[in-house]
Amino acid sequence: MVRIARFLNDESGATAVEYGLIAALVSIAAVVAFGSTGETILEAFTGITEDFCVAIGGDFVLTNDGNNSCS
């Protein structure tokens, strides 16, 4: 009976579990934040690329792989 009571009162791993939960929540928040800004970043870099392409006298066409997008 003493062993069972000692086991139920043991809190030695609680801190590690709490830190694990905090890390998981921070990771989820980061994934959501980066996922929502992905399109905005793509639009920004596409605009910059188009401006450079026009500056050198080319025509900008966004391709799937990014090769030969300024011709």
N, C-alpha and C positions, 0 to 999 in steps of 0.2 A: 504494500500500500504506500509505503514511503517513496518507492521508486516512481510510482504513478504521479504522486503529488509533486515530486521534484521535476518530473518531465513536464507537467502542466504549468509549472511556475517558471520554467526556463525560457528566457527571452533573449538568449545570446545571438540568435540569427535574425532577430526582428529588424535591426538597423540595416543589414544587407538587403533584406527584402524591400524595405522602404526606399533605399537608394535605387534599387532596381526599378521600382514603380515610377519614381521620379524621372529616371533616365528614359523609360519607355514613353512617358507623357511628353517629355521634351522632344523626343524623336518624332512622335506623331505630329506635334505642333510644327516642327521644322519641315516635315514632308508636306503638310497642308500649305504652309506659307510658301515654300518653293514651288509647289505645284501650281498655285494660283498666279505666281509671277512669271511663270515660264513663257506664256504667250507674249507678255509685255516685253520681256527681254528679247525674244525672237523678233518682234516688231522693231525694236530699237536697233538691233544689229542689221536688220534688213534695210532700214532707212539709212544707216551709216554707209552700208555697202553700196546702195543705190547712189548716194551722193558722191562717193568716190568714183564710181563708174561713170557718172555723168560728167564729173570734173575732167576725166581723161578722154572724154569724147565717145564713150561706148554706150550701148543699150543694155540695161539691166533686166535679166530674166531670172527669177528664182527657180532653181532646179532642185530635184529631190536630193541629190548628193552634193550639191554646192559647186560642182566642177563647171567651168565655162559659163558662169552666170553673168559675166560681163564681156560682151563681144562687140 
